[in-house]
Structure formats: C-alpha cells, structure tokens
Amino acid sequence: MMEPVNVAVIYYSATGTVHALAQAAAEGAEKAGAHVRLRKVAETAPPEAISARPEWAQHLRDTADVAEAALDDLDWADAVVFGTPTRFGNPAGPLRAFIDTTGPLWFQGRLADKVYSAFTASNTAHGGQESTILALGNTFYHWGGIIVPPGYTDPVQFQSGNPYGASHVTGDGPPSDVSLEAARYQARRVADVAALLKAGRAA
Ligand SMILES: Cc1cc2nc3c(=O)[nH]c(=O)nc-3n(C[C@H](O)[C@H](O)[C@H](O)COP(=O)(O)O)c2cc1C
C-alpha cells in the first residue's frame, strides 16, 4: 500500500481567526488520510505592538505550544496549505518573512511539483481576500507548484462563496461552521489531489 501523503498547514494568525481555519484545514487533511504538520510562522512584530492589543498577546500565549514552521516542513510535504490574514489586500508580513527564507530550497528545485493552496481571513467582505490568495499564488508559480483551489467543487463552496480558497470575514465574528467546513474541504481536496499525484509518480 502507498505511503500517506504529507500535508503541511503553515499559517500566521495574530488574533486567532486564521489559526482556527488552520486547525480545520489540518482536520480535513487528516480525514483524507494524510500525515499532517500544523505549523505557525514566527511572529515578527515588535513586543510593544503586540502588548498594545491584548487579544493579540493572548493568542500568542494560547498557541505557544504550536510548533514553528521550518524549511524542513516544506521539504517534507507533498502538499502545503498556507493561511494568512489579509493585510492591505496582501498576505501578512510574518508569512512573507518565512517564505523569504525558502531561497535555498527553491534553488535546489525542492519546492517544485508539490501541491499548494491558500486560505485567508479579512475584516470585511470585500477587504481583499481574493487578492491575498492570488498574491500567494505568485509565489507558487515561482516555485513550480501545482495550485489546487477549491473552486465550486463541493456544496460548501456555494455557501462560503470563495473559489480561490477558504475565507472568513472576521468582522462577522469567529469562524462560522461554513468557514471551518470550507477550510476542511479545501485541505481534503488538496490531500486527495496530492495522493493522486503520488500514486501516479509511483506507478
Ligand atoms: C495591518 C493590517 C492590515 C489589514 N488589512 C485589511 C484589509 O486590507 N482588508 C480587511 O478586510 N481587513 C484587513 N485587516 C484585518 C485583518 O484581516 C483581520 O484582523 C484578520 O483577518 C484577523 O485574522 P487573525 O485573527 O488570524 O489575526 C488588516 C489588519 C491589520 C492589522
């Protein structure tokens, strides 16, 4: 029997929304039979910025036991699902900072041919969710990745409404069942496609 696929869920979250979506994505990939690593990227904001927002400091404390993403997680993975808050229509700086350390892996061609997908949260409904996910897509192109979006391939996508990737409107409150299910579905689909590729390569 073939080895399960390895799925890394790598995310940044300041106040917990994207963390909740990342946990749901990890569940979805696990349910698809994948080995999963849930990893947060290192915080890069100065301590005074964090302590000025109690919910940010609290979330950092709450997730102290989540392992930090390392290059080995990308190397290990057959598929990577990235999560980030939308910041001015783009991925958050700490996730970009992690991505900016991937040069050596990229140079060796070790980021190519993996499956990639992304999810996000923004405060408002038209606050840049698609542009954030598409911006991450630019990196996936450079890596030679295989981008697997959710599209409208499951009934939950007609409720969540974002074919680019699971997305939650934080201004509406914590992630709803629909947002969480969209994240689960997206990661399940990513794991399924990665498994098909792995089986095809082994054949
Ligand atoms: C610097 C900054 C820029 C932001 N830019 C946007 C934006 O362009 N559109 C939007 O709707 N929300 C924006 N937000 C709100 C975040 O997207 C929101 O706080 C985030 O989804 C919460 O995710 P988290 O709880 O995982 O940190 C911004 C927040 C910050 C701190």
The ligand as a MOL file (V3000), in Angstrom:
LIG
                    3D

  0  0  0     0  0            999 V3000
M  V30 BEGIN CTAB
M  V30 COUNTS 31 33 0 0 0
M  V30 BEGIN ATOM
M  V30 1 C -2.0930 45.9270 9.2500 0
M  V30 2 C -3.4380 45.3410 8.9820 0
M  V30 3 C -3.9940 45.4260 7.7300 0
M  V30 4 C -5.2590 44.8910 7.4600 0
M  V30 5 N -5.7780 44.9950 6.2090 0
M  V30 6 C -7.0140 44.5320 5.9540 0
M  V30 7 C -7.5840 44.6500 4.6610 0
M  V30 8 O -6.9550 45.0540 3.6930 0
M  V30 9 N -8.8700 44.2370 4.4990 0
M  V30 10 C -9.6140 43.7420 5.5330 0
M  V30 11 O -10.7830 43.4420 5.3370 0
M  V30 12 N -9.0700 43.5570 6.7490 0
M  V30 13 C -7.7910 43.9460 6.9900 0
M  V30 14 N -7.2430 43.7730 8.2250 0
M  V30 15 C -7.9680 42.9810 9.2260 0
M  V30 16 C -7.4360 41.5580 9.2710 0
M  V30 17 O -7.6010 40.9050 8.0200 0
M  V30 18 C -8.1050 40.7510 10.3610 0
M  V30 19 O -7.7240 41.3510 11.5760 0
M  V30 20 C -7.6760 39.3100 10.2860 0
M  V30 21 O -8.4870 38.6460 9.3610 0
M  V30 22 C -7.7390 38.6120 11.6060 0
M  V30 23 O -7.0680 37.3700 11.4590 0
M  V30 24 P -6.3430 36.7460 12.7200 0
M  V30 25 O -7.3500 36.7480 13.8480 0
M  V30 26 O -5.9660 35.3650 12.2940 0
M  V30 27 O -5.1480 37.5840 13.0410 0
M  V30 28 C -5.9690 44.2740 8.4920 0
M  V30 29 C -5.3960 44.1530 9.7680 0
M  V30 30 C -4.1390 44.6680 10.0020 0
M  V30 31 C -3.5440 44.5320 11.3800 0
M  V30 END ATOM
M  V30 BEGIN BOND
M  V30 1 1 1 2
M  V30 2 1 2 3
M  V30 3 2 2 30
M  V30 4 2 3 4
M  V30 5 1 4 5
M  V30 6 1 4 28
M  V30 7 2 5 6
M  V30 8 1 6 7
M  V30 9 1 6 13
M  V30 10 2 7 8
M  V30 11 1 7 9
M  V30 12 1 9 10
M  V30 13 2 10 11
M  V30 14 1 10 12
M  V30 15 2 12 13
M  V30 16 1 13 14
M  V30 17 1 14 15
M  V30 18 1 14 28
M  V30 19 1 15 16
M  V30 20 1 16 17
M  V30 21 1 16 18
M  V30 22 1 18 19
M  V30 23 1 18 20
M  V30 24 1 20 21
M  V30 25 1 20 22
M  V30 26 1 22 23
M  V30 27 1 23 24
M  V30 28 2 24 25
M  V30 29 1 24 26
M  V30 30 1 24 27
M  V30 31 2 28 29
M  V30 32 1 29 30
M  V30 33 1 30 31
M  V30 END BOND
M  V30 END CTAB
M  END
